[in-house]
Amino acid sequence: MNNFREIIDAFGVARLATLLGVGQSHVRVMKVRNVIPPTYWRKILDAPKPQGLESLSLVMLDDLYGVQKADEPRTASEAVE
């Protein structure tokens, strides 16, 4: 597992939307943005894991989130700082 898109694909959009209590369109946006906000991590970790995600952990999610945030383009004001 290298990114949040793979997690979303493993669960499936419909199943993950039901699990998180959000619409499928919201999950699709997460997939496009390649991020699952931390507020949803506990629900994901507490759910039965699809094949390939059995070892998913809070540390792994946090690592993916850190990499994703580091890859985001910075705004002009952030680049100056």
N, CA, C and O atoms as a DFTB+ gen file, in Angstrom:
324 C
 N C O
     1  1       0.841      -1.170       0.000
     2  2       0.000       0.000       0.000
     3  2       0.890       1.239       0.000
     4  3       1.682       1.456       0.917
     5  1       0.743       2.034      -1.036
     6  2       1.601       3.200      -1.198
     7  2       0.861       4.527      -1.090
     8  3       1.487       5.581      -0.976
     9  1      -0.469       4.481      -1.125
    10  2      -1.218       5.732      -1.067
    11  2      -2.662       5.472      -0.630
    12  3      -3.100       4.327      -0.522
    13  1      -3.371       6.540      -0.387
    14  2      -4.754       6.431       0.065
    15  2      -5.664       5.880      -1.025
    16  3      -6.661       5.228      -0.713
    17  1      -5.352       6.121      -2.284
    18  2      -6.159       5.578      -3.376
    19  2      -6.232       4.058      -3.302
    20  3      -7.283       3.470      -3.556
    21  1      -5.125       3.430      -2.957
    22  2      -5.100       1.972      -2.845
    23  2      -5.997       1.488      -1.703
    24  3      -6.630       0.438      -1.814
    25  1      -6.052       2.235      -0.631
    26  2      -6.940       1.882       0.483
    27  2      -8.386       1.997       0.037
    28  3      -9.194       1.108       0.307
    29  1      -8.715       3.081      -0.641
    30  2     -10.081       3.284      -1.132
    31  2     -10.455       2.185      -2.120
    32  3     -11.561       1.648      -2.056
    33  1      -9.558       1.850      -3.021
    34  2      -9.824       0.782      -3.986
    35  2     -10.026      -0.562      -3.296
    36  3     -10.888      -1.343      -3.700
    37  1      -9.238      -0.839      -2.258
    38  2      -9.351      -2.115      -1.551
    39  2     -10.716      -2.252      -0.874
    40  3     -11.320      -3.324      -0.910
    41  1     -11.198      -1.183      -0.266
    42  2     -12.513      -1.223       0.373
    43  2     -13.631      -1.149      -0.661
    44  3     -14.671      -1.790      -0.509
    45  1     -13.414      -0.371      -1.703
    46  2     -14.472      -0.081      -2.667
    47  2     -15.175       1.194      -2.241
    48  3     -15.387       1.432      -1.052
    49  1     -15.532       2.005      -3.214
    50  2     -16.143       3.307      -2.924
    51  2     -17.434       3.152      -2.126
    52  3     -17.624       3.840      -1.123
    53  1     -18.316       2.263      -2.554
    54  2     -19.613       2.112      -1.882
    55  2     -19.444       1.620      -0.448
    56  3     -20.074       2.147       0.469
    57  1     -18.602       0.619      -0.252
    58  2     -18.400       0.073       1.097
    59  2     -17.764       1.104       2.024
    60  3     -18.165       1.238       3.180
    61  1     -16.765       1.835       1.510
    62  2     -16.098       2.832       2.338
    63  2     -17.047       3.981       2.679
    64  3     -17.026       4.493       3.798
    65  1     -17.871       4.382       1.726
    66  2     -18.841       5.450       1.990
    67  2     -19.795       5.043       3.104
    68  3     -20.089       5.840       3.995
    69  1     -20.273       3.817       3.057
    70  2     -21.161       3.311       4.106
    71  2     -20.434       3.255       5.440
    72  3     -20.976       3.664       6.467
    73  1     -19.229       2.758       5.424
    74  2     -18.424       2.635       6.641
    75  2     -18.181       3.994       7.292
    76  3     -18.259       4.127       8.513
    77  1     -17.889       4.993       6.475
    78  2     -17.564       6.322       6.998
    79  2     -18.794       7.193       7.242
    80  3     -18.704       8.235       7.891
    81  1     -19.945       6.762       6.719
    82  2     -21.169       7.542       6.885
    83  2     -21.197       8.780       6.008
    84  3     -21.741       9.814       6.395
    85  1     -20.605       8.669       4.821
    86  2     -20.580       9.787       3.871
    87  2     -21.103       9.296       2.524
    88  3     -21.291       8.097       2.318
    89  1     -21.333      10.228       1.622
    90  2     -21.775       9.863       0.289
    91  2     -20.634       9.307      -0.556
    92  3     -19.462       9.581      -0.298
    93  1     -20.993       8.531      -1.558
    94  2     -19.984       7.976      -2.447
    95  2     -19.205       9.078      -3.167
    96  3     -18.020       8.917      -3.460
    97  1     -19.868      10.184      -3.447
    98  2     -19.168      11.287      -4.110
    99  2     -18.054      11.835      -3.225
   100  3     -17.008      12.251      -3.724
   101  1     -18.276      11.835      -1.921
   102  2     -17.248      12.309      -0.992
   103  2     -16.027      11.382      -1.017
   104  3     -14.885      11.841      -0.988
   105  1     -16.286      10.079      -1.071
   106  2     -15.185       9.123      -1.149
   107  2     -14.438       9.282      -2.478
   108  3     -13.213       9.169      -2.515
   109  1     -15.153       9.538      -3.545
   110  2     -14.500       9.756      -4.848
   111  2     -13.595      10.987      -4.810
   112  3     -12.519      10.989      -5.408
   113  1     -14.032      12.028      -4.108
   114  2     -13.201      13.229      -3.956
   115  2     -11.938      12.886      -3.168
   116  3     -10.846      13.330      -3.520
   117  1     -12.086      12.094      -2.101
   118  2     -10.911      11.663      -1.343
   119  2      -9.941      10.903      -2.244
   120  3      -8.726      11.071      -2.149
   121  1     -10.491      10.076      -3.110
   122  2      -9.641       9.299      -4.007
   123  2      -8.890      10.208      -4.971
   124  3      -7.688      10.039      -5.176
   125  1      -9.584      11.162      -5.556
   126  2      -8.934      12.100      -6.483
   127  2      -7.851      12.892      -5.765
   128  3      -6.768      13.109      -6.310
   129  1      -8.142      13.320      -4.547
   130  2      -7.171      14.106      -3.772
   131  2      -6.090      13.235      -3.125
   132  3      -5.097      13.744      -2.605
   133  1      -6.299      11.916      -3.165
   134  2      -5.368      10.951      -2.575
   135  2      -5.157      11.217      -1.085
   136  3      -4.030      11.255      -0.591
   137  1      -6.273      11.398      -0.390
   138  2      -6.194      11.620       1.054
   139  2      -7.482      11.130       1.727
   140  3      -8.586      11.294       1.208
   141  1      -7.296      10.534       2.881
   142  2      -8.416      10.223       3.765
   143  2      -8.130      11.018       5.035
   144  3      -7.143      10.747       5.719
   145  1      -8.975      11.990       5.361
   146  2      -8.712      12.811       6.539
   147  2      -8.630      11.973       7.816
   148  3      -9.323      10.964       7.950
   149  1      -7.787      12.396       8.741
   150  2      -7.598      11.652       9.989
   151  2      -8.879      11.398      10.781
   152  3      -8.947      10.434      11.544
   153  1      -9.885      12.241      10.613
   154  2     -11.138      12.043      11.358
   155  2     -11.809      10.713      11.012
   156  3     -12.653      10.241      11.774
   157  1     -11.455      10.101       9.886
   158  2     -12.062       8.837       9.459
   159  2     -11.196       7.618       9.769
   160  3     -11.655       6.488       9.598
   161  1      -9.991       7.811      10.209
   162  2      -9.062       6.697      10.375
   163  2      -9.547       5.657      11.363
   164  3      -9.394       4.462      11.108
   165  1     -10.127       6.066      12.481
   166  2     -10.566       5.106      13.495
   167  2     -11.610       4.160      12.917
   168  3     -11.562       2.958      13.177
   169  1     -12.551       4.682      12.138
   170  2     -13.576       3.833      11.526
   171  2     -12.936       2.823      10.579
   172  3     -13.357       1.668      10.520
   173  1     -11.930       3.254       9.848
   174  2     -11.232       2.355       8.923
   175  2     -10.476       1.281       9.692
   176  3     -10.512       0.108       9.319
   177  1      -9.802       1.667      10.750
   178  2      -9.017       0.709      11.527
   179  2      -9.905      -0.275      12.288
   180  3      -9.500      -1.415      12.515
   181  1     -11.089       0.140      12.681
   182  2     -11.997      -0.732      13.422
   183  2     -12.781      -1.686      12.519
   184  3     -13.349      -2.666      13.002
   185  1     -12.816      -1.412      11.228
   186  2     -13.578      -2.235      10.284
   187  2     -12.793      -3.488       9.886
   188  3     -11.563      -3.492       9.928
   189  1     -13.500      -4.539       9.502
   190  2     -12.798      -5.700       8.940
   191  2     -12.019      -5.261       7.701
   192  3     -12.558      -4.571       6.836
   193  1     -10.770      -5.656       7.619
   194  2      -9.896      -5.201       6.534
   195  2     -10.052      -6.071       5.287
   196  3     -10.134      -7.295       5.388
   197  1     -10.092      -5.448       4.128
   198  2     -10.089      -6.210       2.885
   199  2      -8.729      -6.892       2.699
   200  3      -7.738      -6.532       3.334
   201  1      -8.718      -7.860       1.832
   202  2      -7.469      -8.560       1.536
   203  2      -6.413      -7.554       1.087
   204  3      -6.676      -6.678       0.262
   205  1      -5.232      -7.696       1.640
   206  2      -4.136      -6.796       1.313
   207  2      -3.965      -5.662       2.301
   208  3      -2.926      -5.002       2.321
   209  1      -4.984      -5.430       3.127
   210  2      -4.906      -4.345       4.114
   211  2      -4.907      -4.868       5.545
   212  3      -5.105      -4.095       6.482
   213  1      -4.691      -6.152       5.727
   214  2      -4.751      -6.739       7.061
   215  2      -3.791      -6.070       8.040
   216  3      -4.077      -5.999       9.235
   217  1      -2.674      -5.589       7.553
   218  2      -1.675      -4.992       8.450
   219  2      -1.797      -3.469       8.555
   220  3      -0.921      -2.819       9.126
   221  1      -2.857      -2.905       8.019
   222  2      -3.052      -1.457       8.077
   223  2      -3.073      -0.995       9.534
   224  3      -3.736      -1.597      10.379
   225  1      -2.339       0.081       9.812
   226  2      -2.248       0.585      11.184
   227  2      -2.311       2.109      11.198
   228  3      -2.235       2.767      10.160
   229  1      -2.451       2.641      12.397
   230  2      -2.455       4.087      12.571
   231  2      -1.129       4.687      12.109
   232  3      -1.111       5.755      11.497
   233  1      -0.040       4.019      12.395
   234  2       1.281       4.502      11.980
   235  2       1.364       4.575      10.454
   236  3       1.890       5.542       9.903
   237  1       0.848       3.555       9.779
   238  2       0.884       3.554       8.309
   239  2       0.052       4.699       7.744
   240  3       0.480       5.393       6.822
   241  1      -1.144       4.891       8.304
   242  2      -1.992       5.988       7.835
   243  2      -1.310       7.335       8.067
   244  3      -1.339       8.208       7.199
   245  1      -0.708       7.497       9.221
   246  2      -0.019       8.737       9.536
   247  2       1.161       8.969       8.593
   248  3       1.390      10.094       8.149
   249  1       1.905       7.916       8.287
   250  2       3.020       8.036       7.342
   251  2       2.519       8.451       5.961
   252  3       3.103       9.331       5.328
   253  1       1.441       7.823       5.493
   254  2       0.877       8.189       4.187
   255  2       0.406       9.639       4.189
   256  3       0.601      10.366       3.214
   257  1      -0.209      10.049       5.283
   258  2      -0.716      11.421       5.378
   259  2       0.437      12.420       5.345
   260  3       0.339      13.467       4.705
   261  1       1.520      12.096       6.029
   262  2       2.692      12.973       6.026
   263  2       3.311      13.089       4.649
   264  3       3.707      14.181       4.242
   265  1       3.401      11.993       3.928
   266  2       3.955      12.010       2.570
   267  2       3.040      12.802       1.652
   268  3       3.506      13.601       0.839
   269  1       1.735      12.582       1.781
   270  2       0.776      13.283       0.925
   271  2       0.851      14.777       1.175
   272  3       0.840      15.561       0.226
   273  1       0.926      15.184       2.428
   274  2       1.003      16.611       2.757
   275  2       2.315      17.219       2.262
   276  3       2.330      18.369       1.823
   277  1       3.394      16.481       2.323
   278  2       4.687      16.992       1.851
   279  2       4.695      17.179       0.342
   280  3       5.423      18.025      -0.179
   281  1       3.884      16.388      -0.365
   282  2       3.836      16.470      -1.822
   283  2       2.906      17.556      -2.332
   284  3       2.918      17.865      -3.523
   285  1       2.092      18.147      -1.449
   286  2       1.166      19.191      -1.876
   287  2       1.933      20.429      -2.324
   288  3       2.915      20.822      -1.694
   289  1       1.483      21.036      -3.408
   290  2       2.137      22.285      -3.816
   291  2       1.909      23.368      -2.776
   292  3       0.815      23.489      -2.225
   293  1       2.921      24.138      -2.516
   294  2       2.806      25.213      -1.535
   295  2       2.261      26.468      -2.209
   296  3       2.460      26.692      -3.403
   297  1       1.574      27.274      -1.417
   298  2       1.087      28.548      -1.935
   299  2       2.236      29.525      -2.021
   300  3       3.294      29.285      -1.440
   301  1       2.054      30.602      -2.721
   302  2       3.113      31.600      -2.889
   303  2       3.546      32.168      -1.539
   304  3       4.738      32.396      -1.327
   305  1       2.612      32.399      -0.627
   306  2       2.974      32.953       0.676
   307  2       3.768      31.951       1.506
   308  3       4.646      32.354       2.269
   309  1       3.482      30.645       1.378
   310  2       4.242      29.642       2.105
   311  2       5.656      29.498       1.548
   312  3       6.601      29.229       2.289
   313  1       5.787      29.678       0.242
   314  2       7.105      29.536      -0.393
   315  2       8.053      30.640       0.055
   316  3       9.266      30.434       0.088
   317  1       7.516      31.813       0.401
   318  2       8.329      32.955       0.808
   319  2       8.865      32.759       2.222
   320  3       9.973      33.195       2.534
   321  1       8.086      32.108       3.071
   322  2       8.471      31.940       4.481
   323  2       9.730      31.157       4.661
   324  3      10.167      30.942       5.792
